[in-house]
Amino acid sequence: MKKAPKGNVYDIGTGRPAASKKAANEDNPRTGGGDEGGSIEPGNAGGNAASVFFRHFLVMVLMWLRGPLRLLMGLIAVPTVIALPIVAFGLDASPEKTKIILALIAASFGSFCIRWLYDSLVMWISPEPLFLNS
């Protein structure tokens, strides 16, 4: 009997050979799969109860502040993007034209970066996976 050829599949992050399909699809590889009770292993909860509570509390506060921050950054980003072609094509040759265009680009991109970094911070701090829908 011939054995099936094994592929040379490596995990990109570790550089080690990847786990087999069966091992990768198991819920709990230490017990052989399935939820057989007690599948929560130490260390998966993110620390002790106080740190988990603090992280949940911090995520709730940050999520509460997320709406006003996104509104404020949107009020900066959208008008600056609209004003950029108006200034670029509508303003006559002025010594201040370059400075105005660069300021509009900086304000628009800066507000976009602040929104993105804030969402990344919330997802990084969160003890559970988050799906942020605008």
C-alpha positions as CSV (number, residue, x, y, z in Angstrom):
1,M,0.0,0.0,0.0
2,K,1.2,3.4,-0.9
3,K,1.1,6.3,1.5
4,A,-0.3,9.5,0.3
5,P,2.4,12.0,-0.5
6,K,2.8,14.7,2.1
7,G,2.9,18.3,1.0
8,N,5.5,20.7,2.2
9,V,3.2,23.3,3.7
10,Y,4.7,25.7,6.2
11,D,3.2,28.2,8.5
12,I,4.2,31.7,7.4
13,G,4.4,33.1,10.9
14,T,6.6,30.4,12.5
15,G,8.3,28.8,9.5
16,R,7.5,25.4,10.9
17,P,5.5,22.7,9.1
18,A,1.8,23.4,9.2
19,A,-0.6,21.3,11.2
20,S,-2.6,18.6,9.4
21,K,-6.2,19.4,8.3
22,K,-7.6,17.2,11.1
23,A,-5.5,19.0,13.8
24,A,-6.3,22.4,12.4
25,N,-10.0,21.8,12.4
26,E,-10.2,20.4,16.0
27,D,-11.7,22.7,18.6
28,N,-9.2,21.7,21.3
29,P,-6.1,20.0,20.0
30,R,-5.0,18.9,23.5
31,T,-8.0,16.8,24.1
32,G,-8.6,15.5,20.6
33,G,-11.3,17.9,19.5
34,G,-14.8,18.7,20.5
35,D,-16.0,20.6,23.5
36,E,-15.6,18.0,26.2
37,G,-15.9,20.5,29.1
38,G,-13.1,22.4,30.6
39,S,-11.8,23.5,27.2
40,I,-10.9,26.9,28.5
41,E,-7.2,26.7,29.2
42,P,-5.3,28.9,31.5
43,G,-3.9,31.9,29.8
44,N,-6.6,32.1,27.1
45,A,-8.8,34.4,29.2
46,G,-6.2,37.2,29.0
47,G,-5.1,37.1,32.6
48,N,-6.8,37.2,36.0
49,A,-10.4,38.4,36.5
50,A,-9.4,41.9,37.5
51,S,-7.4,42.5,34.2
52,V,-10.2,41.0,32.1
53,F,-12.7,43.3,33.8
54,F,-10.5,46.3,33.3
55,R,-10.0,45.5,29.7
56,H,-13.8,45.1,29.2
57,F,-14.4,48.3,31.0
58,L,-11.8,50.2,28.9
59,V,-13.2,48.8,25.7
60,M,-16.7,50.0,26.7
61,V,-15.5,53.5,27.4
62,L,-13.5,53.6,24.1
63,M,-16.5,52.3,22.2
64,W,-18.7,55.0,23.8
65,L,-16.2,57.7,22.7
66,R,-15.8,56.1,19.2
67,G,-19.0,57.6,17.8
68,P,-18.2,61.3,18.6
69,L,-14.6,60.8,17.5
70,R,-15.7,59.3,14.1
71,L,-18.2,62.1,13.7
72,L,-15.6,64.8,14.4
73,M,-13.0,63.2,12.1
74,G,-15.6,62.7,9.4
75,L,-16.5,66.4,9.7
76,I,-12.8,67.2,9.0
77,A,-12.1,64.6,6.3
78,V,-15.1,65.0,4.0
79,P,-15.0,68.8,3.5
80,T,-11.2,68.8,3.0
81,V,-11.5,66.1,0.3
82,I,-14.3,68.1,-1.4
83,A,-12.3,71.3,-1.1
84,L,-9.1,69.8,-2.5
85,P,-10.1,69.8,-6.2
86,I,-11.9,73.1,-5.8
87,V,-8.7,74.8,-4.5
88,A,-6.4,72.9,-6.9
89,F,-8.4,73.9,-10.1
90,G,-10.2,77.0,-9.0
91,L,-7.7,79.1,-7.2
92,D,-5.5,81.2,-9.4
93,A,-1.8,81.1,-9.1
94,S,-1.3,82.3,-5.5
95,P,1.8,82.1,-3.3
96,E,-0.4,80.4,-0.7
97,K,-2.0,77.8,-3.1
98,T,0.7,75.1,-2.3
99,K,0.4,75.6,1.4
100,I,-3.4,75.4,1.3
101,I,-3.3,72.2,-0.8
102,L,-0.8,70.5,1.5
103,A,-2.8,71.6,4.5
104,L,-6.0,70.0,3.0
105,I,-4.2,66.8,2.2
106,A,-2.7,66.7,5.7
107,A,-6.0,67.3,7.4
108,S,-7.8,64.7,5.4
109,F,-5.2,62.0,5.7
110,G,-4.6,62.9,9.3
111,S,-8.2,62.5,10.3
112,F,-8.4,59.2,8.4
113,C,-5.3,57.9,10.2
114,I,-6.7,59.0,13.6
115,R,-10.0,57.0,12.9
116,W,-8.0,54.0,11.8
117,L,-5.6,54.0,14.7
118,Y,-8.4,54.5,17.2
119,D,-10.3,51.5,15.8
120,S,-7.0,49.5,15.9
121,L,-6.5,50.4,19.5
122,V,-10.0,49.3,20.5
123,M,-9.5,46.0,18.7
124,W,-6.1,45.5,20.3
125,I,-7.3,46.2,23.8
126,S,-10.5,44.1,23.5
127,P,-10.3,40.8,25.3
128,E,-12.7,39.2,22.7
129,P,-12.7,39.6,18.9
130,L,-14.6,42.6,17.7
131,F,-16.3,43.4,14.4
132,L,-16.5,47.2,14.0
133,N,-19.2,48.2,11.5
134,S,-18.5,51.8,10.7
